[in-house]
Amino acid sequence: METFLLFGFNAYAWITILTILTMFTVLAFTKLPADLVFMGGMTVLFVTGVLSPQEALAGFSSESVVTIGVLFVVIAGMTHTGVIQWIARYVLGVPSSYPRAIVRLMLPVAALSSFLSNTSVVALFLNVVKLWGKKMGIAPSRLLIPLSYASGLGGICTIIGTPPNLIISGFYAKDTGVAMNFFITTLPGLFCLAVGVLSVLALRRLLPDRKSADENFESTSDYTVELLVPADCPVIGQTVAEASLLNVKGGSLIEIVRFDKEIISPVPDDEYIMGGDRLIYSGQIDEILDLKRTHHLVNATHSVFTYSEIEKGRKLRTASVGAGCPLIGTRMSETDFEQQNSLVLVAVSRMGERINAGPRDIKLAMSDVLLFECPSSFKPEKLPYGNSLRFFSSEEIPNIGRGTVVSSFIMIAMILLSTFNVLPLLHSCFLAAFAMIITRCCSIEQARNSINWNVLMIFAGSVCLGTAIEKSGIATGMANGLLELCGANPLLVLACICLLGTFITEFISNTACAAMFYPIAYHAALTLGVNPLTFCVALMLAVSSSFATPIGSPTHMLVYGVGGYRFTDFFKIGILMNFIILAANIFIVTRLFPL
């Protein structure tokens, strides 16, 4: 197969190219989970002989992948002791103007994202920022895009701030035998962050003023109907199924409140109807009210199911449907999700507008915002769907105490040990994770549950892609092609690589993009006879600079549904941000790391 050549590439190279294109197409246009797609790509490369068994499995033992896994435990300790929540709640203050609010928001978010998971930081700030914006009279949509941008710009400031930095630094250490310093991207990252904050302020008129998706859920009288079963009602003694009162035209029965205040929710098919029952429906009010005529029900004298006064033992929680969620494309009535988790779907909001239909009959889509009624003891982390169904309702902040101080000290010690080369990064991360557990900043169960195996599968697959691109000769071929196109001008070659990386990362995982472009950038630098570190640092910044599409970053998807955004909202400001940060990246990196 190696003797077969087409356009300068052998059969193994073409298998790799077709595999990568297929993977990216599937990720962009289907609902298949990303970890499954990467696993499929690894399988193809292994079965076809592009990668040996050792190379195919190398991603799982890669130092960068293991480091990411261990960092999940460190972050769990910070979260469960209340460090991050405390910062999110109290650091914002009360700025006097919108520009000041942008600065007060973006800087602390960027600082946290330099050391913690970008997605976790944004998730913790979501509800705080919404309430903060309302307090200042600013639409959440004008704050949530800057929130997501800040997390990305902050992540590039340290080696552990974003996965592509770890992936690229791991490749670089393997090729050169030299480990990158923990803060190698800090100065260029801070420069790009400063440019990014100023750019958001300058372009703030392009930020949309949209109604937040869950603002539709603030007055349940707009979409819940409470009907009373009178003493002479003919359906008394029948089950809700026999009386056809469970799933009705325009909605569904979400709760029964007995005369003795007993609450039945979710309502099973065989639940009997009694006189004095209050039947609470969700859906289209005008159609549900027809039950008064058909089933001899009457209006309740007062509401007992409101957003601000939920019956004891139940509460409302809002959740955003993320990419890869198994609920996408299904109707809640077709699944046992509610029964298995003691939840009731009350309403669905899409693109900032509540859908006026029976919520259980709505085919769910990515970025839908769902309103659930659930038990007061409900724990979102126990759900089987992980981060693909993200609850962003605020929770009480854990008590600030000894654990808060201890976990903060452990995090700082981890950074210092790595920075001053006392211990390698992986060693210091393992030590910090172990310290979080033995000091009870997080339990063993919390540590185990914090590890996102789907994410690690994607990272391991990305390492395999990078290996295949380099081994099959694609990296050398593309590097030579760029040299022919751009000539021997290293600055122009660097700009082209970063431009392509920035564009492609708008549609695929930035980790996969880093793995794909690293060997190309490294070989291009070697061929030109310039410093490969310059190309690697610039690539780190480029593949994490996705601003123009909501699918370019998990943090964009988090704020997309919550902010009630449209797809074009990101493009209007994001395309300009892409070019501005690209120019800032090339400018500062070539001065700090001369070619």
NORFENJO-V399892 format. One line per field, one symbol per residue. phi: phi as a letter, one per 20 degrees, with the letter a starting at -180 (. if undefined). Layout:
phi->???
This chain:
phi->.fefcblndeffffffffffffgfffffccdffffffffffffffffenfdfgfffefffdfgffffffffgfffgffffenffffffedefmcfebfgfffffefffffffffccfgffffffegfffffffffemdfgfedffgffffffffffecfefbggfffffffffffdmdeffgdfefffffffffffffffffdffeffddffgeffdecfffbdcdcdeffdffefneffffeldeddfnrbedaddffemfddafefgefeecfnfdeddcqeffffffffefclecfffbedccfecfggncbdcdbdeefnffffnddffecdgfffdldcfeacdclncfeebggfdeffcgmfdddddbffefdgfeffelffcdedffdffggeagfffffffffffffffffelfcfgffffffffffgffemfbeffffffffeffffffffffffffffffffnffffffffffffemeefffffffffffffffffccgfffffffegffffffffffmdfffgfffffgfffdddcecfefbgffffegffemfdgffffgeffffgffffffffffffeecgf
